[in-house]
Amino acid sequence: MEKIVCGALTMAILLQVTIAQTDHIVGDSFGWSIPINGAAAYTMWADANTIKIGDTLVFKFTEGNHDVQEVSRSSYEECNTQNSIGKAIKKGPAKITVQTLGDHYYICTVGEHCLAGQKMAIKASSSNSSASNTPADTTPPPPSSSTVEFASFLLTLSSIALAIFL
């Protein structure tokens, strides 16, 4: 009985380790700044990224020039902080872990940056689902070297755990 419990515990730990969260660099190479093409830049970025609960949004900006504030939808649309969620993060890079499903709205509160397009809306999905509206490709991608290394690590770890508990 003890072996079964230890084996189940080991498998639960391994399963937890394999559920990796993702860090998303908001805006990719242009970061969190006033975009040249206005708010469309962040709309395109959000559409191209699947954000799930537990993922981290990384807002890269220069301290003193920008900040990031989560706000309600109405405050997002009007570029104000009347319905703020938490406090503005003024030190960059700001890291925000997405903790709830649904829509999240972020703005820069410095000057008129929000009105110039420095704002972003995302829709967070559960870690079990995909937010993509496109059909899944039936051909799996080749494993990356980090995926192969991680799989090898998990096999080694499970072998050690079985040797200890059996």
DSSP file (Angstrom, degrees, kcal/mol; ACC not computed):
  #  RESIDUE AA STRUCTURE BP1 BP2  ACC     N-H-->O    O-->H-N    N-H-->O    O-->H-N    TCO  KAPPA ALPHA  PHI   PSI    X-CA   Y-CA   Z-CA
    1    1 A M     >        0   0    0      0, 0.0     4,-2.2     0, 0.0     5,-0.2   0.000 360.0 360.0 360.0 -41.2    0.0    0.0    0.0
    2    2 A E  H  >  +     0   0    0      1,-0.2     4,-2.6     2,-0.2     5,-0.2   0.884 360.0  53.4 -61.7 -38.8    2.9    2.4    0.9
    3    3 A K  H  > S+     0   0    0      1,-0.2     4,-2.5     2,-0.2    -1,-0.2   0.885 108.1  50.1 -63.7 -39.1    4.4    1.8   -2.5
    4    4 A I  H  > S+     0   0    0      2,-0.2     4,-2.6     1,-0.2    -2,-0.2   0.924 112.0  46.9 -65.9 -44.8    1.2    2.7   -4.3
    5    5 A V  H  X S+     0   0    0     -4,-2.2     4,-2.5     2,-0.2    -2,-0.2   0.930 114.2  47.2 -63.5 -45.7    0.8    5.9   -2.3
    6    6 A C  H  X S+     0   0    0     -4,-2.6     4,-2.5     1,-0.2    -2,-0.2   0.901 112.8  49.7 -64.0 -40.6    4.4    6.9   -2.9
    7    7 A G  H  X S+     0   0    0     -4,-2.5     4,-2.3    -5,-0.2    -1,-0.2   0.912 111.6  48.0 -63.8 -42.4    4.1    6.1   -6.6
    8    8 A A  H  X S+     0   0    0     -4,-2.6     4,-2.2     2,-0.2    -2,-0.2   0.899 111.8  50.2 -65.0 -40.4    0.9    8.2   -6.9
    9    9 A L  H  X S+     0   0    0     -4,-2.5     4,-2.3     2,-0.2    -2,-0.2   0.917 110.0  50.5 -63.6 -43.4    2.6   11.1   -5.0
   10   10 A T  H  X S+     0   0    0     -4,-2.5     4,-2.5     1,-0.2    -2,-0.2   0.918 110.7  48.9 -60.3 -44.3    5.6   10.9   -7.3
   11   11 A M  H  X S+     0   0    0     -4,-2.3     4,-2.4     1,-0.2    -1,-0.2   0.887 109.7  52.1 -64.7 -38.6    3.4   11.0  -10.4
   12   12 A A  H  X S+     0   0    0     -4,-2.2     4,-2.2     2,-0.2    -1,-0.2   0.908 110.4  48.4 -63.8 -41.3    1.4   14.0   -9.0
   13   13 A I  H  X S+     0   0    0     -4,-2.3     4,-2.2     2,-0.2    -2,-0.2   0.926 111.8  49.2 -64.5 -44.3    4.7   15.9   -8.4
   14   14 A L  H  X S+     0   0    0     -4,-2.5     4,-1.7     1,-0.2    -2,-0.2   0.891 110.1  51.5 -62.5 -39.4    5.9   15.1  -12.0
   15   15 A L  H  X S+     0   0    0     -4,-2.4     4,-0.7     1,-0.2    -1,-0.2   0.916 109.4  49.8 -63.3 -43.0    2.6   16.2  -13.4
   16   16 A Q  H >< S+     0   0    0     -4,-2.2     3,-0.8     1,-0.2    -2,-0.2   0.893 109.0  52.6 -62.3 -40.4    2.8   19.5  -11.5
   17   17 A V  H 3< S+     0   0    0     -4,-2.2    -1,-0.2     1,-0.2    -2,-0.2   0.845 105.5  55.0 -64.3 -34.1    6.3   20.1  -12.8
   18   18 A T  H 3< S+     0   0    0     -4,-1.7     2,-1.5    -5,-0.2    -1,-0.2   0.649  84.4  88.5 -78.1 -13.5    5.3   19.5  -16.4
   19   19 A I    <<  -     0   0    0     -3,-0.8     2,-0.3    -4,-0.7    -1,-0.1  -0.661  67.2-175.3 -86.2  89.2    2.6   22.2  -16.3
   20   20 A A        -     0   0    0     -2,-1.5     2,-0.2     1,-0.0    -2,-0.1  -0.646  16.3-141.6 -90.6 141.2    4.7   25.2  -17.3
   21   21 A Q        -     0   0    0     -2,-0.3     2,-0.4    33,-0.1    34,-0.1  -0.585  19.1-124.4 -93.9 163.2    3.5   28.7  -17.4
   22   22 A T        -     0   0    0     -2,-0.2    34,-2.7    30,-0.1     2,-0.6  -0.897   4.6-144.2-115.3 137.5    4.5   31.1  -20.1
   23   23 A D  E     -a   56   0A   0     -2,-0.4     2,-0.6    32,-0.2    34,-0.2  -0.884  19.5-159.6 -93.5 126.0    6.1   34.6  -19.8
   24   24 A H  E     -a   57   0A   0     32,-3.5    34,-3.3    -2,-0.6     2,-1.0  -0.937  11.5-143.6-110.0 119.0    4.8   36.9  -22.5
   25   25 A I  E >   -a   58   0A   0     -2,-0.6     3,-2.4    32,-0.2    34,-0.2  -0.726  29.1-127.7 -80.3 106.3    6.9   39.9  -23.4
   26   26 A V  T 3  S+     0   0    0     32,-2.2    34,-0.4    -2,-1.0    16,-0.1  -0.340  90.2   5.9 -60.7 126.1    4.1   42.5  -24.1
   27   27 A G  T >  S-     0   0    0     15,-0.1     3,-1.9     3,-0.1     4,-0.3   0.458  97.4-134.4  80.9   0.8    4.7   44.1  -27.5
   28   28 A D  G X  S+     0   0    0     -3,-2.4     3,-0.9     1,-0.3     4,-0.1  -0.280  82.3   4.4  49.4-120.0    7.6   41.7  -28.3
   29   29 A S  G 3  S+     0   0    0      1,-0.2    -1,-0.3     2,-0.1    -2,-0.1   0.773 135.4  50.4 -69.7 -26.7   10.5   43.8  -29.7
   30   30 A F  G <  S-     0   0    0     -3,-1.9    -1,-0.2     1,-0.2    -2,-0.2   0.586  92.5-167.8 -89.2  -7.2    8.8   47.2  -29.3
   31   31 A G    <   -     0   0    0     -3,-0.9     2,-0.9    -4,-0.3    -1,-0.2  -0.115  48.1 -26.5  63.8-154.8    7.9   46.5  -25.6
   32   32 A W  S    S+     0   0    0     28,-2.5     2,-0.3    -4,-0.1    30,-0.2  -0.828  98.3 111.7-101.2  96.0    5.5   48.7  -23.6
   33   33 A S  S    S-     0   0    0     -2,-0.9    -3,-0.0    28,-0.1    75,-0.0  -0.865  80.6 -64.3-151.0 179.1    5.8   52.1  -25.3
   34   34 A I        -     0   0    0     -2,-0.3     2,-0.1    84,-0.1    83,-0.1  -0.675  61.7-133.8 -75.3 114.4    3.7   54.5  -27.4
   35   35 A P    >   -     0   0    0      0, 0.0     3,-1.3     0, 0.0     5,-0.1  -0.414   4.1-132.5 -76.1 146.5    3.2   52.4  -30.6
   36   36 A I  T 3  S+     0   0    0      1,-0.3     3,-0.1    -2,-0.1    -2,-0.0   0.892 107.8  42.3 -61.2 -42.1    3.7   54.0  -34.0
   37   37 A N  T >  S-     0   0    0      1,-0.3     3,-0.8    80,-0.1    -1,-0.3   0.084 111.9-122.8 -97.2  24.5    0.4   52.7  -35.4
   38   38 A G  T X   -     0   0    0     -3,-1.3     3,-1.8     1,-0.2     4,-0.4  -0.225  65.8 -21.6  72.0-160.5   -1.6   53.4  -32.2
   39   39 A A  T 3> S+     0   0    0      1,-0.3     4,-1.9     2,-0.2     3,-0.5   0.662 120.4  80.7 -61.5 -18.1   -3.6   50.8  -30.2
   40   40 A A  H <> S+     0   0    0     -3,-0.8     4,-2.7     1,-0.2    -1,-0.3   0.829  83.9  63.1 -58.4 -31.3   -3.7   48.5  -33.2
   41   41 A A  H <> S+     0   0    0     -3,-1.8     4,-1.9     1,-0.2    -1,-0.2   0.925 108.2  39.3 -60.8 -45.2   -0.2   47.3  -32.4
   42   42 A Y  H  > S+     0   0    0     -3,-0.5     4,-2.6    -4,-0.4    -1,-0.2   0.800 112.8  56.3 -77.4 -28.0   -1.2   45.9  -29.0
   43   43 A T  H  X S+     0   0    0     -4,-1.9     4,-2.2     2,-0.2    -2,-0.2   0.933 110.3  45.5 -64.6 -45.1   -4.5   44.6  -30.4
   44   44 A M  H  X S+     0   0    0     -4,-2.7     4,-1.6     2,-0.2    -2,-0.2   0.900 113.0  50.7 -64.3 -40.3   -2.5   42.6  -33.0
   45   45 A W  H  X S+     0   0    0     -4,-1.9     4,-0.6    -5,-0.2     3,-0.2   0.940 111.4  47.2 -62.8 -46.5    0.0   41.4  -30.3
   46   46 A A  H >< S+     0   0    0     -4,-2.6     3,-0.8     1,-0.2    -1,-0.2   0.883 111.1  51.9 -63.1 -38.8   -2.9   40.2  -28.1
   47   47 A D  H 3< S+     0   0    0     -4,-2.2    -1,-0.2     1,-0.2    -2,-0.2   0.814 108.9  51.3 -66.4 -29.5   -4.6   38.4  -31.0
   48   48 A A  H 3< S+     0   0    0     -4,-1.6     2,-0.4    -3,-0.2    -1,-0.2   0.545 104.9  66.6 -85.8  -7.4   -1.3   36.6  -31.8
   49   49 A N  S << S-     0   0    0     -3,-0.8     2,-0.7    -4,-0.6   -25,-0.0  -0.949  70.2-143.7-121.4 134.2   -0.7   35.4  -28.2
   50   50 A T        -     0   0    0     -2,-0.4     2,-0.5    72,-0.1    74,-0.1  -0.856  21.4-162.6 -93.8 114.1   -2.8   32.9  -26.2
   51   51 A I  E     -c  124   0B   0     -2,-0.7    74,-2.5    72,-0.5     2,-0.3  -0.856   9.7-175.7-102.4 128.4   -2.8   34.0  -22.6
   52   52 A K  E >   -c  125   0B   0     -2,-0.5     3,-2.4    72,-0.2    46,-0.3  -0.829  38.7 -81.1-121.1 159.6   -3.8   31.5  -20.0
   53   53 A I  T 3  S+     0   0    0     72,-2.2    46,-0.2    -2,-0.3     3,-0.1  -0.346 120.0  28.9 -55.9 134.1   -4.3   31.6  -16.2
   54   54 A G  T 3  S+     0   0    0     44,-3.4    -1,-0.3     1,-0.4    45,-0.1   0.152  91.8 123.6  96.1 -18.3   -0.9   31.5  -14.6
   55   55 A D    <   -     0   0    0     -3,-2.4    43,-2.9   -34,-0.1     2,-0.5  -0.371  57.2-130.5 -70.7 155.8    0.9   33.1  -17.5
   56   56 A T  E     -aB  23  97A   0    -34,-2.7   -32,-3.5    41,-0.2     2,-0.5  -0.937   6.6-148.6-113.9 130.2    2.9   36.2  -16.8
   57   57 A L  E     -aB  24  96A   0     39,-3.3    39,-2.7    -2,-0.5     2,-0.7  -0.856  13.8-157.9 -92.6 125.7    2.7   39.4  -18.8
   58   58 A V  E     -aB  25  95A   0    -34,-3.3   -32,-2.2    -2,-0.5     2,-0.8  -0.921   3.4-164.4-110.4 112.1    6.1   41.2  -18.9
   59   59 A F  E     - B   0  94A   0     35,-3.2    35,-2.4    -2,-0.7     2,-0.7  -0.850   8.0-159.6 -97.6 107.1    5.8   44.9  -19.6
   60   60 A K        +     0   0    0     -2,-0.8   -28,-2.5   -34,-0.4     2,-0.3  -0.791  31.2 137.3 -92.2 118.4    9.2   46.2  -20.6
   61   61 A F        -     0   0    0     -2,-0.7     2,-0.5   -30,-0.1    31,-0.2  -0.977  56.2 -95.9-153.4 163.3    9.5   50.0  -20.2
   62   62 A T    >>  -     0   0    0     -2,-0.3     3,-2.0   -30,-0.2     4,-1.3  -0.728  46.8-112.4 -85.9 125.4   11.9   52.6  -18.9
   63   63 A E  B 34 S+g   66   0C   0     -2,-0.5    28,-0.1     1,-0.3     4,-0.1  -0.305 102.6  21.7 -57.0 134.1   11.1   53.7  -15.3
   64   64 A G  T 34 S+     0   0    0      2,-0.7    -1,-0.3    26,-0.6     3,-0.1   0.042 116.9  67.2  95.1 -25.8    9.8   57.3  -15.2
   65   65 A N  T <4 S+     0   0    0     -3,-2.0     2,-0.3     1,-0.2    -2,-0.2   0.749 111.7   3.9 -95.2 -28.3    8.7   57.2  -18.9
   66   66 A H  B  <  -g   63   0C   0     -4,-1.3    -2,-0.7    24,-0.2     2,-0.3  -0.902  55.9-175.6-146.6 170.1    5.9   54.7  -18.6
   67   67 A D        -     0   0    0     -2,-0.3     2,-0.4    -4,-0.1    23,-0.2  -0.900  21.6-124.8-153.4-178.6    3.9   52.6  -16.2
   68   68 A V  E     +D   89   0B   0     21,-1.7    21,-3.2    -2,-0.3     2,-0.4  -0.997  21.8 179.8-140.6 136.4    1.2   50.0  -16.4
   69   69 A Q  E     - E   0 107B   0     38,-2.3    38,-2.2    -2,-0.4     2,-0.4  -0.997  23.1-136.9-136.0 127.7   -2.2   50.0  -14.7
   70   70 A E  E     +DE  85 106B   0     15,-0.6    15,-3.3    -2,-0.4     2,-0.3  -0.726  37.1 170.3 -82.5 135.8   -4.9   47.3  -14.9
   71   71 A V  E     -DE  84 105B   0     34,-2.4    34,-0.6    -2,-0.4    13,-0.2  -0.835  35.3 -88.4-137.7 171.9   -8.3   49.0  -15.3
   72   72 A S     >  -     0   0    0     11,-1.5     4,-2.3    -2,-0.3     5,-0.1  -0.266  46.9-101.5 -74.4 169.9  -11.9   48.2  -16.0
   73   73 A R  H  > S+     0   0    0      1,-0.2     4,-2.8     2,-0.2     5,-0.2   0.914 122.5  51.1 -60.8 -43.8  -13.2   48.1  -19.6
   74   74 A S  H  > S+     0   0    0      1,-0.2     4,-2.0     2,-0.2    -1,-0.2   0.904 111.4  47.1 -64.5 -39.9  -14.9   51.5  -19.3
   75   75 A S  H  >>S+     0   0    0      2,-0.2     5,-2.1     1,-0.2     4,-0.9   0.872 111.5  52.6 -67.8 -35.9  -11.6   53.1  -18.0
   76   76 A Y  H ><5S+     0   0    0     -4,-2.3     3,-0.5     3,-0.2    -2,-0.2   0.944 111.2  45.7 -61.1 -49.2   -9.7   51.3  -20.8
   77   77 A E  H 3<5S+     0   0    0     -4,-2.8    -2,-0.2     1,-0.2    -1,-0.2   0.856 121.1  38.3 -64.5 -35.5  -12.0   52.7  -23.4
   78   78 A E  H 3<5S-     0   0    0     -4,-2.0    -1,-0.2    -5,-0.2    -2,-0.2   0.457 106.2-125.9 -95.2  -2.3  -11.9   56.2  -21.9
   79   79 A C  T <<5 +     0   0    0     -4,-0.9     2,-0.3    -3,-0.5    -3,-0.2   0.949  67.1 120.7  54.5  54.3   -8.2   56.1  -21.0
   80   80 A N      < -     0   0    0     -5,-2.1     3,-0.2    -6,-0.1    -1,-0.2  -0.896  65.3-132.3-137.7 171.6   -8.7   57.0  -17.3
   81   81 A T    >   +     0   0    0     -2,-0.3     3,-1.0     1,-0.2    -6,-0.1   0.093  67.4 116.2-112.5  22.4   -8.0   55.4  -14.0
   82   82 A Q  T 3  S+     0   0    0      1,-0.3     2,-0.2    -7,-0.1    -1,-0.2   0.850  87.0  35.4 -60.4 -34.7  -11.4   55.9  -12.3
   83   83 A N  T 3  S+     0   0    0     -3,-0.2   -11,-1.5   -11,-0.1    -1,-0.3  -0.482  87.3 168.0-118.2  60.2  -11.9   52.1  -12.1
   84   84 A S  E <   -D   71   0B   0     -3,-1.0     2,-0.6    -2,-0.2   -13,-0.3  -0.373  30.7-143.6 -73.6 151.3   -8.4   50.9  -11.4
   85   85 A I  E    S-D   70   0B   0    -15,-3.3   -15,-0.6    -2,-0.1     2,-0.1  -0.948  70.5 -32.0-114.8 107.0   -7.6   47.4  -10.4
   86   86 A G  E    S-     0   0B   0     -2,-0.6     2,-0.3   -17,-0.1    -2,-0.0  -0.363  99.7 -46.7  76.6-163.9   -4.7   47.6   -7.9
   87   87 A K  E     -     0   0B   0     -2,-0.1   -17,-0.3    -3,-0.1     2,-0.1  -0.721  60.4 -95.6-105.4 155.2   -2.0   50.2   -8.2
   88   88 A A  E     -     0   0B   0     -2,-0.3     2,-0.7   -19,-0.1   -19,-0.2  -0.441  34.6-131.7 -64.5 139.4    0.0   51.4  -11.2
   89   89 A I  E     +D   68   0B   0    -21,-3.2   -21,-1.7     1,-0.1     5,-0.1  -0.870  29.2 174.9 -96.5 117.3    3.3   49.6  -11.5
   90   90 A K        +     0   0    0     -2,-0.7   -26,-0.6   -23,-0.2     2,-0.5   0.552  54.4  78.7-102.6 -10.8    5.9   52.3  -12.1
   91   91 A K  S    S-     0   0    0    -28,-0.1   -29,-0.1   -23,-0.1   -24,-0.0  -0.888  82.8-105.1-104.7 125.4    9.1   50.2  -12.0
   92   92 A G  S    S+     0   0    0     -2,-0.5   -29,-0.2   -31,-0.2   -32,-0.1  -0.697  93.8  42.0-103.8 157.1    9.9   48.2  -15.2
   93   93 A P  S    S-     0   0    0      0, 0.0     2,-0.4     0, 0.0   -33,-0.2   0.482  79.5-162.7 -74.1 139.8    9.9   45.6  -16.3
   94   94 A A  E     -B   59   0A   0    -35,-2.4   -35,-3.2    -5,-0.1     2,-0.5  -0.747   1.4-159.3 -90.2 133.8    6.6   45.0  -14.7
   95   95 A K  E     -B   58   0A   0     -2,-0.4     2,-0.5   -37,-0.2   -37,-0.2  -0.965   9.8-178.0-118.3 121.6    5.5   41.4  -14.3
   96   96 A I  E     -B   57   0A   0    -39,-2.7   -39,-3.3    -2,-0.5     2,-0.5  -0.974  16.0-148.4-121.8 119.9    1.8   40.6  -13.9
   97   97 A T  E     -B   56   0A   0     -2,-0.5     2,-0.4   -41,-0.3   -41,-0.2  -0.771  21.4-126.7 -88.4 126.0    0.6   37.1  -13.5
   98   98 A V        +     0   0    0    -43,-2.9   -44,-3.4    -2,-0.5   -43,-0.1  -0.592  35.9 169.3 -74.2 122.4   -2.8   36.5  -14.9
   99   99 A Q        +     0   0    0     -2,-0.4     2,-0.3   -46,-0.2    -1,-0.2   0.533  51.9  50.2-115.5 -10.2   -5.0   35.0  -12.2
  100  100 A T  S    S-     0   0    0      2,-0.1    24,-0.2   -48,-0.1    -1,-0.1  -0.948  77.7-109.0-134.1 153.8   -8.5   35.0  -13.5
  101  101 A L  S    S+     0   0    0     -2,-0.3    24,-0.2    22,-0.1     2,-0.2  -0.291  74.7  27.8 -68.3 157.9  -10.4   34.0  -16.6
  102  102 A G  E    S- F   0 124B   0     22,-2.5    22,-3.4     2,-0.0     2,-0.2  -0.485  97.1  -2.6  98.8-158.9  -11.8   36.6  -19.1
  103  103 A D  E     - F   0 123B   0     20,-0.3     2,-0.4    -2,-0.2    20,-0.2  -0.503  50.1-176.8 -83.0 139.3  -11.0   40.1  -20.2
  104  104 A H  E     - F   0 122B   0     18,-2.4    18,-2.6    -2,-0.2     2,-0.4  -0.993   8.6-157.4-133.7 140.3   -8.2   42.2  -18.7
  105  105 A Y  E     -EF  71 121B   0    -34,-0.6   -34,-2.4    -2,-0.4     2,-0.4  -0.971   8.8-175.6-126.7 133.0   -7.4   45.8  -19.6
  106  106 A Y  E     +EF  70 120B   0     14,-3.0    14,-2.9    -2,-0.4     2,-0.3  -0.973   4.7 174.2-130.2 141.0   -4.0   47.6  -19.2
  107  107 A I  E     -EF  69 119B   0    -38,-2.2   -38,-2.3    -2,-0.4     2,-0.5  -0.938  33.5-118.8-137.8 161.2   -3.1   51.2  -19.9
  108  108 A C        -     0   0    0     10,-1.7     6,-0.7    -2,-0.3   -40,-0.2  -0.905  20.9-163.3 -95.3 130.2   -0.1   53.5  -19.4
  109  109 A T        +     0   0    0     -2,-0.5     2,-0.4     4,-0.1    -1,-0.1   0.432  52.2 113.4 -95.5   0.9   -1.2   56.4  -17.1
  110  110 A V  S >  S-     0   0    0    -43,-0.2     3,-2.4     2,-0.1     4,-0.3  -0.590  91.4 -52.0 -77.0 127.8    1.7   58.7  -18.0
  111  111 A G  T 3  S-     0   0    0     -2,-0.4     3,-0.2     1,-0.3     4,-0.1  -0.104 110.6 -33.1  48.3-132.3    0.6   61.8  -19.8
  112  112 A E  T 3> S+     0   0    0      1,-0.2     4,-1.4     2,-0.1    -1,-0.3  -0.057  97.5 123.4-108.8  30.2   -1.6   61.0  -22.8
  113  113 A H  T <4>S+     0   0    0     -3,-2.4     5,-2.4     1,-0.2     4,-0.2   0.889  72.8  52.9 -59.1 -41.5    0.2   57.8  -23.6
  114  114 A C  T >45S+     0   0    0     -6,-0.7     3,-2.0    -4,-0.3    -1,-0.2   0.937 107.6  50.6 -61.1 -46.5   -3.1   55.8  -23.4
  115  115 A L  T 345S+     0   0    0      1,-0.3    -1,-0.2   -36,-0.2    -2,-0.2   0.792 106.2  57.1 -61.8 -27.0   -4.8   58.1  -25.8
  116  116 A A  T 3<5S-     0   0    0     -4,-1.4    -1,-0.3    -3,-0.2   -78,-0.2   0.442 133.6 -88.7 -83.7  -0.3   -1.8   57.7  -28.2
  117  117 A G  T < 5S+     0   0    0     -3,-2.0     2,-2.1    -4,-0.2   -75,-0.3   0.465  82.7 136.1 111.6   3.2   -2.4   53.9  -28.1
  118  118 A Q      < +     0   0    0     -5,-2.4   -10,-1.7    -6,-0.1     2,-0.3  -0.505  48.4  98.5 -85.3  74.0   -0.4   52.6  -25.2
  119  119 A K  E     - F   0 107B   0     -2,-2.1     2,-0.4   -12,-0.2   -12,-0.2  -0.981  50.5-164.4-154.3 153.0   -3.2   50.3  -24.0
  120  120 A M  E     - F   0 106B   0    -14,-2.9   -14,-3.0    -2,-0.3     2,-0.4  -0.999   8.2-161.1-148.1 138.9   -3.9   46.6  -24.3
  121  121 A A  E     - F   0 105B   0     -2,-0.4     2,-0.3   -16,-0.2   -16,-0.2  -0.968  16.8-179.8-117.0 135.6   -6.8   44.3  -23.8
  122  122 A I  E     - F   0 104B   0    -18,-2.6   -18,-2.4    -2,-0.4     2,-0.5  -0.901  22.7-141.4-128.7 161.1   -6.4   40.5  -23.4
  123  123 A K  E     - F   0 103B   0     -2,-0.3   -72,-0.5   -20,-0.2     2,-0.4  -0.977  20.8-150.7-122.5 115.5   -8.7   37.6  -22.9
  124  124 A A  E     -cF  51 102B   0    -22,-3.4   -22,-2.5    -2,-0.5   -72,-0.2  -0.700  11.4-164.3 -89.5 134.5   -7.3   34.9  -20.5
  125  125 A S  E     -c   52   0B   0    -74,-2.5   -72,-2.2    -2,-0.4     6,-0.1  -0.633  31.2 -87.1-108.2 170.8   -8.4   31.3  -21.0
  126  126 A S    >   -     0   0    0     -2,-0.2     3,-1.3   -74,-0.2    -1,-0.1  -0.360  38.7-112.3 -73.0 160.3   -8.1   28.4  -18.6
  127  127 A S  T 3  S+     0   0    0      1,-0.2    -1,-0.1   -75,-0.1   -75,-0.1   0.628 116.2  56.0 -69.4 -11.2   -4.8   26.4  -18.7
  128  128 A N  T 3  S+     0   0    0      2,-0.0    -1,-0.2     0, 0.0     2,-0.2   0.557 103.2  61.6 -95.3  -9.9   -6.7   23.5  -20.1
  129  129 A S  S <  S-     0   0    0     -3,-1.3     2,-0.4     2,-0.0    -4,-0.1  -0.703  72.1-129.0-118.9 167.4   -8.2   25.2  -23.1
  130  130 A S        -     0   0    0     -2,-0.2    -4,-0.1     2,-0.1    -3,-0.0  -0.946   3.0-156.9-115.0 135.6   -7.0   27.0  -26.2
  131  131 A A        +     0   0    0     -2,-0.4     2,-0.1    -6,-0.1    -1,-0.1   0.441  56.8 120.3 -88.0   0.2   -8.2   30.4  -27.2
  132  132 A S        -     0   0    0      1,-0.1    -2,-0.1     2,-0.1     4,-0.1  -0.401  48.4-163.3 -70.4 139.0   -7.3   29.9  -30.8
  133  133 A N        +     0   0    0     -2,-0.1    -1,-0.1     2,-0.1     3,-0.0   0.418  65.8  90.6 -97.6  -1.1  -10.1   30.2  -33.3
  134  134 A T  S    S-     0   0    0      1,-0.1     3,-0.1     3,-0.0    -2,-0.1  -0.697  89.2 -97.9 -96.0 148.7   -8.2   28.4  -36.1
  135  135 A P        -     0   0    0      0, 0.0     2,-0.2     0, 0.0    -1,-0.1  -0.315  44.9-104.2 -63.7 146.5   -8.3   24.6  -36.5
  136  136 A A        -     0   0    0      1,-0.1     2,-0.3    -4,-0.1     0, 0.0  -0.467  32.4-113.0 -71.5 140.7   -5.4   22.8  -35.0
  137  137 A D        -     0   0    0     -2,-0.2    -1,-0.1     1,-0.1    -3,-0.0  -0.571  18.7-146.5 -70.1 132.3   -2.7   21.5  -37.3
  138  138 A T  S    S+     0   0    0     -2,-0.3    -1,-0.1     2,-0.1    -2,-0.0   0.659  79.7  80.9 -79.4 -14.2   -2.8   17.7  -37.4
  139  139 A T  S    S-     0   0    0      1,-0.0    -2,-0.1     0, 0.0    -1,-0.0  -0.826  81.9-134.7 -93.0 117.6    1.0   17.4  -37.8
  140  140 A P        -     0   0    0      0, 0.0    -2,-0.1     0, 0.0    -1,-0.0  -0.431  23.2-112.6 -70.5 145.3    2.8   17.8  -34.5
  141  141 A P        -     0   0    0      0, 0.0     3,-0.1     0, 0.0     0, 0.0  -0.383  39.4 -93.7 -71.6 154.9    5.8   20.1  -34.6
  142  142 A P        -     0   0    0      0, 0.0     2,-0.1     0, 0.0     0, 0.0  -0.400  50.4 -98.7 -66.2 147.5    9.2   18.6  -34.0
  143  143 A P        -     0   0    0      0, 0.0     2,-0.1     0, 0.0     0, 0.0  -0.394  35.3-125.7 -68.4 142.9   10.3   18.7  -30.4
  144  144 A S     >  -     0   0    0      1,-0.1     4,-2.3    -2,-0.1     5,-0.2  -0.412  25.5-108.1 -79.6 164.2   12.7   21.4  -29.4
  145  145 A S  H  > S+     0   0    0      1,-0.2     4,-2.6     2,-0.2     5,-0.2   0.873 121.5  53.3 -62.7 -35.4   15.9   20.6  -27.7
  146  146 A S  H  > S+     0   0    0      2,-0.2     4,-2.4     1,-0.2    -1,-0.2   0.876 108.0  50.7 -67.7 -34.8   14.6   22.0  -24.4
  147  147 A T  H  > S+     0   0    0      2,-0.2     4,-2.4     1,-0.2    -2,-0.2   0.920 112.1  46.8 -65.7 -42.9   11.5   19.8  -24.7
  148  148 A V  H  X S+     0   0    0     -4,-2.3     4,-2.3     2,-0.2    -2,-0.2   0.916 113.1  49.0 -64.7 -43.3   13.7   16.7  -25.3
  149  149 A E  H  X S+     0   0    0     -4,-2.6     4,-2.3     1,-0.2    -2,-0.2   0.907 112.2  48.4 -63.1 -41.4   16.0   17.6  -22.4
  150  150 A F  H  X S+     0   0    0     -4,-2.4     4,-2.5     2,-0.2    -2,-0.2   0.905 110.8  50.3 -66.2 -41.3   13.0   18.2  -20.1
  151  151 A A  H  X S+     0   0    0     -4,-2.4     4,-2.3     2,-0.2    -1,-0.2   0.903 110.9  49.7 -63.0 -40.6   11.5   14.8  -21.1
  152  152 A S  H  X S+     0   0    0     -4,-2.3     4,-2.4     2,-0.2    -2,-0.2   0.908 109.7  51.4 -63.3 -41.9   14.8   13.1  -20.4
  153  153 A F  H  X S+     0   0    0     -4,-2.3     4,-2.8     1,-0.2    -2,-0.2   0.920 109.9  49.5 -59.6 -45.2   14.9   14.8  -17.0
  154  154 A L  H  X S+     0   0    0     -4,-2.5     4,-2.6     2,-0.2    -2,-0.2   0.890 110.3  50.1 -64.3 -39.3   11.4   13.6  -16.1
  155  155 A L  H  X S+     0   0    0     -4,-2.3     4,-2.2     2,-0.2    -1,-0.2   0.921 112.5  47.2 -64.1 -42.9   12.3   10.1  -17.2
  156  156 A T  H  X S+     0   0    0     -4,-2.4     4,-2.4     2,-0.2    -2,-0.2   0.931 113.0  49.0 -62.7 -45.4   15.4   10.1  -15.0
  157  157 A L  H  X S+     0   0    0     -4,-2.8     4,-2.5     1,-0.2    -2,-0.2   0.907 112.1  47.8 -61.8 -43.0   13.5   11.6  -12.1
  158  158 A S  H  X S+     0   0    0     -4,-2.6     4,-2.5     2,-0.2    -1,-0.2   0.874 110.2  52.8 -68.6 -34.7   10.7    9.0  -12.4
  159  159 A S  H  X S+     0   0    0     -4,-2.2     4,-2.3     2,-0.2    -2,-0.2   0.918 111.0  46.9 -63.6 -42.8   13.3    6.2  -12.6
  160  160 A I  H  X S+     0   0    0     -4,-2.4     4,-2.2     2,-0.2    -2,-0.2   0.926 112.1  50.0 -63.5 -44.4   15.0    7.4   -9.4
  161  161 A A  H  X S+     0   0    0     -4,-2.5     4,-2.3     1,-0.2    -2,-0.2   0.906 111.7  48.1 -62.7 -41.5   11.6    7.7   -7.6
  162  162 A L  H  X S+     0   0    0     -4,-2.5     4,-1.6     1,-0.2    -1,-0.2   0.900 110.5  51.5 -65.7 -39.1   10.6    4.2   -8.6
  163  163 A A  H  < S+     0   0    0     -4,-2.3    -1,-0.2     1,-0.2    -2,-0.2   0.885 112.9  46.2 -63.9 -37.7   14.0    2.8   -7.5
  164  164 A I  H  < S+     0   0    0     -4,-2.2    -2,-0.2     1,-0.2    -1,-0.2   0.910 119.5  38.2 -69.9 -42.4   13.6    4.5   -4.1
  165  165 A F  H  <        0   0    0     -4,-2.3    -2,-0.2     1,-0.2    -1,-0.2   0.557 360.0 360.0 -92.2  -8.5   10.0    3.5   -3.5
  166  166 A L     <        0   0    0     -4,-1.6    -1,-0.2    -5,-0.2    -2,-0.1   0.459 360.0 360.0-103.6 360.0   10.1   -0.1   -4.9
